[in-house]
Amino acid sequence: MHPAMTADGEATVTVENIGGIESATVCLSPGVTVLAGRNATNRTSFLTAMMAALGSDWTTVKGDAKRGRVSLSLGEETYTRRITRTEDGVVSSGDGLLADPTLANLFAFLLADNEARRAVVRGDELRDIIMRPVDTSELRREIQDAEQRKAEIDEELDAIASLKQRLPELERRRTETQSEITATREELAEVEDRLDGRDLTVELTQPNSDDLETRLDELRATREELRRVRADISDEQESLSALREERGRLAAELAGLPDAPADRLAELESDLSARRERKRELSTYASRLQTIIGLNEEFADGAHDRVATALGGTPDSVGDITDKLYRGSKTTCWTCGSTVRPERFESTLETLREHRQETFAEIDELTAKIETLAEEQTRLTEMVDRREELTDTIDDVDAEIERRQEALSDLREQRDNLSDSVRALEGEVAALRSVEVDELLDLHSEANELEFTLESLESTLEDIEAEIAEAEAEIRRDEALVSRRESVVQELIDLRTRIDTLETEATTAFNDRMADLLDILDYENVERIWLERLDGPGDSVATVDADSVIEGSEFALHVVRSSVGGTVYEDTVAHLSESERAVTGLVFALAGYLVHDVAEQVPFMLLDSLEAIDADRIAALVEYFSDEVPYLVVALLPEDAAALPDSYDRVRNIGQSQSQ
């Protein structure tokens, strides 16, 4: 909600040495304010001063002054601009309501030289006016960024598709290798059983039997140690396989999380802080307002007679002339001491009560919005926390995988060393061999060969399983990547059709309101004035590149008239009357005001130079515009102002003595 729509909503404009104004202060309430007066009564000067306060640089310093100043108090904020005449022209300083007044200059400051109004009169390209506030360079950058993200996801999905095709072959090789390992282990176990039995029964009768027996014992112990190391290697491989499985699952979950929205979280924190502060201010204000209303209700009920008696003799107690002549019962105002009829006092109280309800409604609206934003903040915070938790866990798993790989490398080195020892001992036994140990040595050699075969098969299996684990981890990311791709594609659709959507909304807003006003204003033989989009993009995502989408369409303004005999025919804007062109230009500016949500940035619209339109139609036009604009300030000649309802605020003699 804009700061203007707070408290009582009153805006105060103070002007010094701007245009023809030496000094003036004007208070504006929400709704319509009419600046009524003849030419050269500072109406336009006041409007240009307001434009300066709102952020525009389209203003001038009073002829006999070097410096001017304008301030706007809106809600709890005050915006001050200083205007200085220099040799190079007029220079503005200070902060207005708007940092960038482009939108307001086009669609809110509707003076005689307003570009949107003049574009209709001159027959200029209207699309350029509507689309000017759109930062197409930034839009191109966003589109290119989204396209890059989509291309990266597509590359990952293509790689996953290749892995899906390769996975069955890897699984087949794993199954075959596992079968070979099982068969080799069974064969090795059988040989080792025969070795154990043979070691117990062999009798050594040769002279060097002691040395041979020692070497055989060493060979048996070394082989036993080799068997233990191989078992440890198998355990480490199983642990590594489980860790890789866990890492794949974690990586898949991480891939499914959207990118960490740090900017959005910061924006939410700022927004929540501002809204909570605003709610606290409103709650305090509502409490004070309730006290004021309660006290006044007690006064109205006669609960504070002593205060009323004390105020009764003050000079301010005369009231206005109507109340002075009234002889019925009266109520004393405790703030100024004047006595007025109870009906007037009650009317003011009722206004305060309505304002209290509006304040409560705004507090409720703020509360609901705060809850919604807080829920989004909690959800995003949990998502960020989960992303950090997953990242940390993956780092821990990676560290554990690395540790176990190092342990596995050490075990393999031990295995290789033990295998070398077995071969060396077999050589020594062969040198000492005799008939009695021939069969025993052959069994050791056979076992050793089987162990080498088993080691090779296990190494191959480990490589296959590592490749399968990596492939499965990537494949698990497939669903998350598809979801992310859909999100990016939707983002691209939104970006590429943003111009198309804006153009459609602009033409729809213009055509609907133009049709309404033609019915209301009842111009003779003008059947329809409508805006058409030409050569717009078709399928902007599939068939149109980013630049062509950004270039957009062309707008054509059509006029349809009817002849005396009832024949309908198309005419041109050039043939419209001055009044009809003026209304069309104003409606086009209103369409821009609505499509670009200008009221979110500046809740004012300034109207001037309406003399081409007759008074009754001005009144209807102002009433129609007032439904769309929070603050509508209109400069009118006295005879035109007379056609407007008395309920509108009026300001006369700006810069001189005023009456409202």
C-alpha positions as CSV (number, residue, x, y, z in Angstrom):
1,M,0.0,0.0,0.0
2,H,1.3,3.4,-0.9
3,P,2.2,5.8,1.9
4,A,-0.6,8.1,0.7
5,M,-3.2,5.6,1.8
6,T,-2.3,6.0,5.5
7,A,-3.8,7.9,8.4
8,D,-6.3,10.4,7.1
9,G,-4.7,10.3,3.6
10,E,-4.3,14.0,3.4
11,A,-1.4,15.4,1.2
12,T,0.0,18.9,1.8
13,V,1.8,20.8,-1.0
14,T,3.9,23.9,-0.2
15,V,5.2,26.0,-3.0
16,E,7.7,28.9,-3.1
17,N,8.7,30.8,-6.2
18,I,7.5,28.1,-8.8
19,G,6.0,29.3,-12.1
20,G,3.8,32.2,-11.2
21,I,3.4,31.3,-7.5
22,E,5.3,33.3,-4.9
23,S,4.0,31.2,-1.9
24,A,1.2,28.8,-1.5
25,T,0.1,25.8,0.6
26,V,-2.6,23.5,-0.6
27,C,-4.1,20.5,1.2
28,L,-5.4,17.6,-1.0
29,S,-7.7,14.9,0.3
30,P,-8.2,11.6,-1.5
31,G,-10.6,11.9,-4.3
32,V,-11.1,14.8,-6.7
33,T,-9.6,18.3,-6.1
34,V,-10.7,21.0,-8.5
35,L,-8.3,23.9,-9.2
36,A,-10.9,26.5,-10.3
37,G,-10.0,29.8,-11.9
38,R,-9.5,31.9,-14.9
39,N,-6.3,31.8,-17.0
40,A,-3.2,33.2,-15.2
41,T,-4.4,32.1,-11.8
42,N,-1.5,29.8,-11.1
43,R,-3.4,26.6,-11.7
44,T,-0.9,25.1,-14.1
45,S,2.0,26.5,-12.1
46,F,0.7,24.6,-9.1
47,L,0.4,21.4,-11.2
48,T,4.0,21.7,-12.4
49,A,5.1,22.4,-8.8
50,M,3.3,19.1,-7.8
51,M,5.1,17.4,-10.7
52,A,8.4,18.6,-9.3
53,A,7.6,17.4,-5.8
54,L,6.7,14.0,-7.3
55,G,10.0,13.7,-9.0
56,S,9.7,15.4,-12.4
57,D,12.1,18.0,-13.7
58,W,9.5,19.7,-15.9
59,T,9.1,22.9,-13.9
60,T,10.3,26.6,-13.8
61,V,11.4,29.2,-11.3
62,K,9.3,32.3,-10.8
63,G,10.5,35.1,-13.1
64,D,11.8,37.4,-10.4
65,A,13.5,34.7,-8.3
66,K,16.6,32.6,-8.7
67,R,15.4,29.7,-6.6
68,G,12.2,27.9,-5.9
69,R,11.1,25.2,-3.5
70,V,8.3,22.7,-3.3
71,S,7.5,20.1,-0.7
72,L,5.0,17.3,-0.5
73,S,3.9,15.8,2.8
74,L,2.3,12.5,2.3
75,G,1.5,10.2,5.2
76,E,4.5,10.3,7.5
77,E,6.9,11.3,4.7
78,T,7.9,14.7,3.4
79,Y,9.5,15.1,-0.1
80,T,11.3,18.4,-0.9
81,R,12.7,19.6,-4.2
82,R,14.7,22.8,-4.8
83,I,14.7,24.4,-8.2
84,T,17.6,26.8,-9.2
85,R,18.0,28.9,-12.3
86,T,21.5,28.8,-13.7
87,E,23.2,30.0,-16.8
88,D,22.7,26.5,-18.3
89,G,19.1,26.3,-17.4
90,V,17.0,25.1,-14.5
91,V,18.6,22.6,-12.1
92,S,16.6,20.5,-9.6
93,S,17.9,19.0,-6.4
94,G,16.4,17.0,-3.5
95,D,14.4,13.9,-3.4
96,G,10.9,13.7,-4.9
97,L,8.4,10.9,-4.4
98,L,9.7,9.1,-7.5
99,A,13.3,8.3,-8.3
100,D,12.4,7.8,-11.9
101,P,9.4,9.9,-13.1
102,T,9.1,8.3,-16.5
103,L,5.8,6.5,-15.8
104,A,4.3,9.5,-14.1
105,N,5.4,11.9,-16.9
106,L,3.7,9.6,-19.5
107,F,0.5,8.5,-17.7
108,A,-0.1,10.6,-14.6
109,F,0.9,14.2,-15.4
110,L,-1.7,14.9,-18.1
111,L,-1.0,18.5,-18.9
112,A,-1.3,20.1,-22.3
113,D,2.1,18.8,-23.5
114,N,1.7,15.3,-22.1
115,E,3.3,12.9,-24.6
116,A,0.6,10.2,-24.4
117,R,-2.2,12.8,-25.1
118,R,-0.2,14.5,-27.9
119,A,0.6,11.1,-29.5
120,V,-3.1,10.5,-30.1
121,V,-3.6,13.9,-31.5
122,R,-0.6,13.7,-33.8
123,G,-1.2,10.2,-34.9
124,D,2.1,8.9,-33.5
125,E,2.9,5.2,-32.9
126,L,1.1,4.5,-29.7
127,R,2.8,1.3,-28.8
128,D,6.1,3.2,-28.3
129,I,4.4,5.2,-25.6
130,I,3.0,2.2,-23.8
131,M,6.1,0.2,-24.0
132,R,8.6,3.0,-23.2
133,P,8.8,2.2,-19.4
134,V,9.7,-1.4,-20.1
135,D,13.5,-2.0,-19.8
136,T,14.0,-4.2,-22.8
137,S,17.7,-4.5,-22.2
138,E,17.1,-6.0,-18.8
139,L,14.4,-8.2,-20.3
140,R,16.8,-9.5,-22.9
141,R,19.4,-10.2,-20.2
142,E,16.8,-12.2,-18.2
143,I,15.8,-14.2,-21.3
144,Q,19.4,-15.0,-22.1
145,D,20.0,-16.0,-18.5
146,A,17.0,-18.3,-18.5
147,E,18.0,-19.8,-21.9
148,Q,21.5,-20.5,-20.6
149,R,20.1,-22.3,-17.6
150,K,17.7,-24.3,-19.8
151,A,20.6,-25.2,-22.1
152,E,22.7,-26.4,-19.1
153,I,19.8,-28.5,-17.8
154,D,19.2,-29.9,-21.3
155,E,22.9,-31.0,-21.5
156,E,22.6,-32.7,-18.1
157,L,19.4,-34.5,-19.2
158,D,21.1,-35.6,-22.5
159,A,23.9,-37.0,-20.4
160,I,21.4,-38.8,-18.2
161,A,19.6,-40.2,-21.2
162,S,23.0,-41.7,-22.4
163,L,23.6,-43.2,-18.9
164,K,20.1,-44.8,-19.0
165,Q,21.0,-46.5,-22.3
166,R,24.4,-47.6,-20.9
167,L,23.2,-48.8,-17.5
168,P,21.7,-52.2,-18.6
169,E,25.1,-53.1,-20.2
170,L,26.9,-52.2,-17.0
171,E,24.4,-54.2,-14.9
172,R,24.9,-57.2,-17.2
173,R,28.7,-56.9,-16.8
174,R,28.4,-56.6,-13.0
175,T,26.2,-59.8,-12.9
176,E,28.7,-61.8,-15.0
177,T,31.7,-60.5,-13.0
178,Q,29.9,-61.4,-9.7
179,S,29.2,-64.9,-11.0
180,E,32.9,-65.3,-11.9
181,I,34.0,-64.0,-8.5
182,T,31.6,-66.5,-6.8
183,A,33.0,-69.4,-8.9
184,T,36.6,-68.4,-8.3
185,R,36.0,-68.0,-4.5
186,E,34.5,-71.5,-4.4
187,E,37.4,-72.9,-6.3
188,L,39.9,-71.1,-4.1
189,A,38.1,-72.3,-0.9
190,E,38.3,-75.9,-2.2
191,V,42.1,-75.6,-2.9
192,E,42.6,-74.0,0.5
193,D,40.8,-76.8,2.2
194,R,43.0,-79.3,0.4
195,L,46.0,-77.2,1.5
196,D,45.0,-77.3,5.1
197,G,44.5,-81.1,4.9
198,R,47.8,-81.6,3.1
199,D,49.8,-79.4,5.5
200,L,48.7,-81.7,8.4
201,T,49.6,-85.0,6.8
202,V,52.8,-84.3,4.9
203,E,55.9,-85.9,6.3
204,L,59.3,-84.4,5.6
205,T,62.1,-87.0,5.5
206,Q,64.9,-85.1,3.6
207,P,67.9,-83.6,5.5
208,N,66.8,-80.0,5.0
209,S,63.3,-80.7,6.3
210,D,63.6,-78.2,9.1
211,D,64.2,-75.3,6.7
212,L,61.4,-76.5,4.4
213,E,59.0,-76.8,7.3
214,T,59.8,-73.3,8.4
215,R,59.2,-71.9,4.9
216,L,56.0,-73.8,4.7
217,D,54.8,-72.4,8.0
218,E,55.6,-68.9,6.8
219,L,53.8,-69.6,3.6
220,R,50.7,-70.7,5.4
221,A,50.8,-67.7,7.8
222,T,51.3,-65.2,4.9
223,R,48.5,-66.8,2.9
224,E,46.3,-66.5,6.0
225,E,47.2,-62.8,6.4
226,L,46.5,-62.4,2.7
227,R,43.1,-64.0,3.2
228,R,42.3,-61.5,6.0
229,V,43.4,-58.5,4.0
230,R,41.2,-59.6,1.1
231,A,38.2,-59.9,3.5
232,D,38.9,-56.3,4.7
233,I,39.1,-55.1,1.1
234,S,35.7,-56.7,0.5
235,D,34.2,-54.9,3.6
236,E,35.7,-51.6,2.4
237,Q,34.2,-52.0,-1.0
238,E,30.8,-52.7,0.4
239,S,31.0,-49.6,2.6
240,L,32.1,-47.5,-0.4
241,S,29.2,-48.8,-2.4
242,A,26.8,-47.8,0.4
243,L,28.4,-44.4,0.7
244,R,28.1,-43.8,-3.1
245,E,24.4,-44.9,-2.9
246,E,23.8,-42.4,-0.1
247,R,25.6,-39.6,-1.9
248,G,23.5,-40.2,-5.0
249,R,20.3,-39.9,-3.0
250,L,21.5,-36.7,-1.4
251,A,22.6,-35.3,-4.7
252,A,19.2,-36.1,-6.3
253,E,17.4,-34.3,-3.5
254,L,19.8,-31.3,-3.8
255,A,19.2,-31.1,-7.5
256,G,15.5,-30.9,-6.9
257,L,15.7,-27.8,-4.7
258,P,15.4,-24.4,-6.5
259,D,18.3,-22.1,-6.4
260,A,18.8,-20.4,-3.1
261,P,16.7,-17.2,-3.3
262,A,19.0,-14.9,-1.2
263,D,17.6,-11.8,-2.9
264,R,14.0,-12.8,-2.3
265,L,14.8,-13.6,1.4
266,A,16.3,-10.1,1.8
267,E,13.4,-8.6,0.1
268,L,10.9,-10.5,2.3
269,E,12.8,-9.4,5.4
270,S,12.7,-5.8,4.4
271,D,9.0,-6.0,3.4
272,L,8.1,-7.7,6.6
273,S,10.0,-5.2,8.7
274,A,8.3,-2.3,7.0
275,R,4.8,-3.8,7.2
276,R,5.3,-4.8,10.9
277,E,6.4,-1.3,11.7
278,R,3.5,0.1,9.8
279,K,1.1,-2.2,11.7
280,R,2.6,-1.0,15.0
281,E,2.1,2.6,13.9
282,L,-1.5,2.0,12.9
283,S,-2.2,0.0,16.0
284,T,-0.9,2.9,18.1
285,Y,-2.9,5.4,16.0
286,A,-6.0,3.3,16.2
287,S,-5.7,3.2,20.0
288,R,-5.4,6.9,20.2
289,L,-8.2,7.3,17.7
290,Q,-10.4,5.1,19.9
291,T,-9.6,7.2,22.9
292,I,-10.6,10.4,21.0
293,I,-13.8,8.8,19.8
294,G,-14.6,7.5,23.3
295,L,-14.0,11.0,24.9
296,N,-16.2,12.7,22.3
297,E,-18.9,10.2,22.7
298,E,-18.9,10.9,26.5
299,F,-19.0,14.7,25.7
300,A,-22.0,14.1,23.4
301,D,-23.7,12.2,26.2
302,G,-23.0,15.1,28.6
303,A,-20.5,13.2,30.8
304,H,-18.1,16.1,31.1
305,D,-20.3,19.1,32.0
306,R,-17.5,20.7,34.1
307,V,-15.2,20.9,31.0
308,A,-18.0,22.2,28.8
309,T,-18.8,24.8,31.4
310,A,-15.2,25.9,31.6
311,L,-15.0,26.2,27.8
312,G,-18.4,27.9,27.5
313,G,-17.1,31.4,28.2
314,T,-14.1,31.4,25.9
315,P,-14.0,33.7,22.8
316,D,-14.0,30.7,20.5
317,S,-17.3,29.5,21.6
318,V,-19.4,31.5,19.2
319,G,-19.5,28.8,16.5
320,D,-20.5,29.6,12.9
321,I,-23.4,32.0,12.1
322,T,-25.9,29.1,11.5
323,D,-25.2,27.5,14.9
324,K,-25.3,31.0,16.5
325,L,-28.8,31.5,15.3
326,Y,-29.9,28.0,16.3
327,R,-31.8,28.1,19.6
328,G,-32.0,24.4,20.3
329,S,-29.7,22.2,22.4
330,K,-26.0,22.4,21.6
331,T,-22.8,20.5,22.3
332,T,-19.5,22.1,23.3
333,C,-16.4,21.0,21.4
334,W,-13.7,20.3,24.0
335,T,-10.8,21.1,21.5
336,C,-11.8,24.6,20.5
337,G,-14.6,25.4,22.9
338,S,-17.2,26.2,20.2
339,T,-20.8,25.1,20.6
340,V,-22.6,23.4,17.7
341,R,-25.8,21.5,17.2
342,P,-25.6,17.8,18.3
343,E,-26.3,16.7,14.7
344,R,-23.1,18.3,13.5
345,F,-21.1,16.9,16.4
346,E,-22.6,13.4,15.7
347,S,-21.8,13.7,12.0
348,T,-18.1,14.4,12.8
349,L,-18.2,11.5,15.3
350,E,-19.6,9.2,12.6
351,T,-16.8,10.3,10.2
352,L,-14.3,9.4,12.9
353,R,-15.9,6.0,13.4
354,E,-15.8,5.3,9.7
355,H,-12.1,6.3,9.7
356,R,-11.5,4.0,12.7
357,Q,-13.1,1.1,10.8
358,E,-11.0,1.9,7.7
359,T,-7.9,1.9,10.0
360,F,-8.9,-1.5,11.5
361,A,-9.5,-2.8,8.0
362,E,-6.0,-1.7,7.0
363,I,-4.6,-3.4,10.1
364,D,-6.4,-6.6,9.3
365,E,-5.1,-6.4,5.7
366,L,-1.6,-5.8,7.0
367,T,-1.9,-8.8,9.4
368,A,-3.0,-11.1,6.6
369,K,-0.2,-10.0,4.3
370,I,2.3,-10.3,7.1
371,E,1.2,-13.9,7.8
372,T,1.4,-14.7,4.1
373,L,4.9,-13.2,3.8
374,A,6.0,-14.8,7.0
375,E,4.9,-18.2,5.7
376,E,6.8,-17.6,2.5
377,Q,9.9,-16.5,4.5
378,T,9.7,-19.7,6.7
379,R,9.3,-21.9,3.6
380,L,12.3,-20.3,1.8
381,T,14.4,-20.3,5.0
382,E,13.7,-24.0,5.5
383,M,14.6,-24.6,1.8
384,V,17.9,-22.7,2.2
385,D,18.6,-24.5,5.5
386,R,17.9,-27.8,3.8
387,R,20.2,-26.9,0.9
388,E,23.0,-26.0,3.4
389,E,22.3,-29.2,5.3
390,L,22.4,-31.4,2.2
391,T,25.6,-29.6,1.0
392,D,27.3,-30.2,4.4
393,T,26.1,-33.8,4.5
394,I,27.4,-34.4,0.9
395,D,30.7,-32.9,1.9
396,D,30.9,-35.2,4.9
397,V,30.0,-38.2,2.7
398,D,32.7,-37.2,0.2
399,A,35.2,-36.9,3.0
400,E,34.3,-40.4,4.3
401,I,34.4,-41.8,0.7
402,E,37.9,-40.3,0.3
403,R,39.0,-41.7,3.7
404,R,37.8,-45.2,2.8
405,Q,39.3,-45.0,-0.6
406,E,42.6,-44.2,1.0
407,A,42.1,-47.2,3.4
408,L,41.2,-49.4,0.5
409,S,44.4,-48.2,-1.3
410,D,46.4,-49.1,1.8
411,L,44.8,-52.6,2.0
412,R,45.5,-53.2,-1.7
413,E,49.1,-52.2,-1.1
414,Q,49.2,-54.8,1.8
415,R,47.6,-57.3,-0.5
416,D,50.1,-56.7,-3.2
417,N,53.0,-57.0,-0.7
418,L,51.6,-60.2,0.8
419,S,51.1,-61.6,-2.7
420,D,54.8,-60.8,-3.4
421,S,55.7,-62.5,-0.2
422,V,53.7,-65.6,-1.1
423,R,55.5,-65.8,-4.5
424,A,58.9,-65.4,-2.8
425,L,58.1,-68.1,-0.2
426,E,56.9,-70.4,-3.0
427,G,60.2,-69.9,-4.7
428,E,62.1,-70.8,-1.5
429,V,60.0,-73.8,-1.0
430,A,60.6,-74.9,-4.6
431,A,64.3,-74.7,-4.0
432,L,64.0,-77.0,-1.0
433,R,61.2,-79.1,-2.5
434,S,61.2,-82.8,-2.4
435,V,58.9,-85.5,-3.6
436,E,57.0,-85.3,-0.3
437,V,56.1,-81.6,-0.9
438,D,55.5,-81.6,-4.6
439,E,51.7,-81.9,-4.3
440,L,51.7,-79.3,-1.5
441,L,53.6,-76.8,-3.5
442,D,51.4,-77.3,-6.5
443,L,48.3,-76.6,-4.4
444,H,49.9,-73.4,-3.1
445,S,50.7,-72.3,-6.7
446,E,47.1,-73.1,-7.8
447,A,45.8,-71.1,-4.8
448,N,48.0,-68.2,-5.6
449,E,46.9,-68.1,-9.3
450,L,43.2,-68.2,-8.1
451,E,43.9,-65.4,-5.8
452,F,45.4,-63.3,-8.6
453,T,42.4,-64.1,-10.7
454,L,40.0,-63.2,-7.8
455,E,41.8,-59.9,-7.2
456,S,41.5,-58.9,-10.8
457,L,37.8,-59.8,-10.9
458,E,37.2,-57.9,-7.7
459,S,39.0,-54.8,-9.1
460,T,37.0,-55.0,-12.3
461,L,33.7,-55.4,-10.2
462,E,34.7,-52.4,-8.1
463,D,35.2,-50.3,-11.2
464,I,31.9,-51.4,-12.7
465,E,30.0,-50.8,-9.4
466,A,31.5,-47.3,-9.1
467,E,30.4,-46.5,-12.6
468,I,26.9,-47.9,-11.9
469,A,26.7,-45.9,-8.7
470,E,27.7,-42.7,-10.4
471,A,25.2,-43.4,-13.3
472,E,22.4,-44.2,-10.8
473,A,23.1,-41.1,-8.8
474,E,22.9,-39.0,-12.0
475,I,19.7,-40.8,-13.1
476,R,18.1,-40.1,-9.8
477,R,18.5,-36.4,-10.6
478,D,16.4,-36.8,-13.8
479,E,13.0,-36.1,-12.2
480,A,14.3,-33.1,-10.3
481,L,16.0,-31.7,-13.5
482,V,12.8,-32.3,-15.5
483,S,10.9,-30.3,-12.9
484,R,13.5,-27.5,-12.9
485,R,13.4,-27.4,-16.7
486,E,9.7,-27.0,-16.7
487,S,10.1,-24.2,-14.2
488,V,12.7,-22.5,-16.4
489,V,10.5,-23.0,-19.5
490,Q,7.6,-21.4,-17.8
491,E,9.9,-18.5,-16.8
492,L,10.9,-18.2,-20.4
493,I,7.3,-18.2,-21.5
494,D,6.5,-15.4,-19.0
495,L,9.5,-13.4,-20.1
496,R,9.0,-13.8,-23.8
497,T,5.3,-13.1,-23.5
498,R,5.6,-10.2,-21.1
499,I,5.5,-7.7,-23.9
500,D,2.7,-9.5,-25.6
501,T,0.7,-9.6,-22.3
502,L,1.4,-5.9,-21.7
503,E,0.3,-5.0,-25.2
504,T,-2.9,-7.0,-24.8
505,E,-3.7,-5.5,-21.4
506,A,-3.1,-2.0,-22.8
507,T,-5.4,-2.4,-25.8
508,T,-8.0,-4.1,-23.6
509,A,-7.8,-1.3,-21.0
510,F,-8.1,1.3,-23.7
511,N,-10.9,-0.3,-25.6
512,D,-13.0,-1.1,-22.5
513,R,-12.8,2.4,-21.1
514,M,-13.2,4.1,-24.4
515,A,-16.4,2.1,-25.0
516,D,-17.6,3.1,-21.5
517,L,-16.9,6.8,-22.0
518,L,-18.4,6.9,-25.5
519,D,-21.6,5.6,-24.0
520,I,-21.4,8.1,-21.2
521,L,-20.4,11.2,-23.2
522,D,-22.7,10.4,-26.2
523,Y,-20.7,11.9,-29.0
524,E,-22.8,12.2,-32.1
525,N,-22.3,9.5,-34.8
526,V,-19.1,8.1,-33.1
527,E,-19.9,4.4,-32.8
528,R,-16.6,3.1,-31.7
529,I,-12.9,4.1,-31.1
530,W,-10.7,1.2,-30.6
531,L,-7.0,0.1,-30.5
532,E,-5.8,-2.9,-32.5
533,R,-2.6,-4.8,-32.3
534,L,-1.0,-5.7,-35.6
535,D,1.6,-8.3,-36.5
536,G,1.8,-9.6,-32.9
537,P,3.9,-12.7,-32.1
538,G,2.2,-16.0,-32.4
539,D,3.8,-18.8,-30.5
540,S,6.5,-16.7,-28.8
541,V,8.3,-19.7,-27.2
542,A,8.4,-22.2,-30.0
543,T,8.8,-20.0,-33.1
544,V,9.9,-16.5,-32.2
545,D,13.3,-15.6,-30.9
546,A,13.8,-13.3,-27.9
547,D,14.6,-10.1,-29.8
548,S,11.6,-10.3,-32.1
549,V,9.3,-10.9,-29.2
550,I,10.7,-7.9,-27.5
551,E,10.2,-5.8,-30.6
552,G,6.5,-6.6,-30.3
553,S,3.6,-5.4,-32.4
554,E,2.2,-2.2,-33.8
555,F,-0.9,-0.4,-32.6
556,A,-3.5,1.0,-34.9
557,L,-6.2,3.4,-33.7
558,H,-9.6,2.9,-35.4
559,V,-12.6,5.2,-35.6
560,V,-16.0,3.9,-36.6
561,R,-18.7,6.4,-37.4
562,S,-22.4,6.1,-38.5
563,S,-24.0,8.3,-41.1
564,V,-27.4,9.9,-40.8
565,G,-28.9,7.0,-42.7
566,G,-27.4,4.5,-40.2
567,T,-24.5,3.3,-42.4
568,V,-21.5,2.4,-40.4
569,Y,-18.1,3.3,-41.8
570,E,-14.4,3.6,-40.7
571,D,-13.0,7.1,-40.3
572,T,-9.6,8.4,-39.2
573,V,-8.4,10.1,-36.0
574,A,-7.6,13.2,-38.0
575,H,-11.4,13.6,-38.6
576,L,-12.3,13.5,-34.9
577,S,-13.4,16.7,-33.3
578,E,-11.0,18.5,-31.0
579,S,-13.1,17.3,-28.0
580,E,-13.1,13.7,-29.3
581,R,-9.4,13.7,-29.8
582,A,-8.8,15.2,-26.3
583,V,-11.0,12.5,-24.7
584,T,-9.2,9.7,-26.7
585,G,-5.8,11.0,-25.6
586,L,-6.9,11.1,-22.0
587,V,-8.3,7.5,-22.1
588,F,-5.1,6.3,-23.8
589,A,-3.1,7.8,-20.9
590,L,-5.5,6.2,-18.4
591,A,-4.9,2.9,-20.0
592,G,-1.1,3.3,-19.5
593,Y,-1.7,4.4,-15.9
594,L,-3.7,1.2,-15.2
595,V,-1.5,-1.3,-17.2
596,H,1.7,-0.1,-15.5
597,D,0.1,0.1,-12.1
598,V,1.2,3.7,-11.8
599,A,-0.9,4.2,-8.6
600,E,1.5,1.8,-6.8
601,Q,4.2,4.4,-7.3
602,V,2.4,7.7,-7.5
603,P,-1.3,7.9,-6.4
604,F,-1.8,11.2,-8.2
605,M,-3.1,12.1,-11.6
606,L,-3.0,15.7,-12.7
607,L,-5.4,17.0,-15.4
608,D,-5.1,20.3,-17.3
609,S,-6.1,21.9,-20.6
610,L,-9.6,20.4,-20.9
611,E,-11.1,23.4,-22.5
612,A,-11.8,21.5,-25.8
613,I,-14.3,19.4,-23.9
614,D,-17.6,20.8,-22.9
615,A,-18.4,21.2,-19.2
616,D,-20.9,18.3,-18.8
617,R,-18.6,15.9,-20.5
618,I,-15.7,17.1,-18.3
619,A,-17.8,16.3,-15.3
620,A,-18.6,12.8,-16.6
621,L,-14.9,12.3,-17.5
622,V,-13.7,13.4,-14.1
623,E,-16.2,11.1,-12.3
624,Y,-15.0,8.2,-14.4
625,F,-11.3,8.8,-13.8
626,S,-11.9,9.3,-10.1
627,D,-12.9,5.6,-9.8
628,E,-9.4,4.6,-11.0
629,V,-7.1,7.2,-9.4
630,P,-6.6,7.8,-5.6
631,Y,-5.9,11.6,-6.0
632,L,-7.2,13.4,-9.0
633,V,-6.3,17.0,-9.3
634,V,-8.1,18.9,-12.1
635,A,-7.5,22.5,-13.3
636,L,-10.7,24.0,-14.8
637,L,-12.2,27.3,-15.8
638,P,-14.9,28.5,-13.3
639,E,-17.8,27.7,-15.8
640,D,-16.4,24.1,-16.3
641,A,-15.9,23.6,-12.6
642,A,-19.5,24.6,-11.9
643,A,-20.7,21.5,-13.7
644,L,-18.8,19.3,-11.2
645,P,-20.5,18.1,-7.9
646,D,-20.2,20.3,-4.9
647,S,-18.7,17.3,-3.0
648,Y,-15.4,17.8,-4.8
649,D,-12.8,19.9,-2.9
650,R,-12.1,23.2,-4.6
651,V,-9.1,25.4,-4.5
652,R,-9.2,29.0,-5.8
653,N,-6.7,31.9,-6.0
654,I,-3.6,29.8,-5.6
655,G,-0.8,31.8,-4.1
656,Q,-3.2,34.4,-2.8
657,S,-6.0,34.2,-0.2
658,Q,-7.6,30.8,-0.7
659,S,-11.0,29.2,0.0
660,Q,-11.7,25.5,-0.1
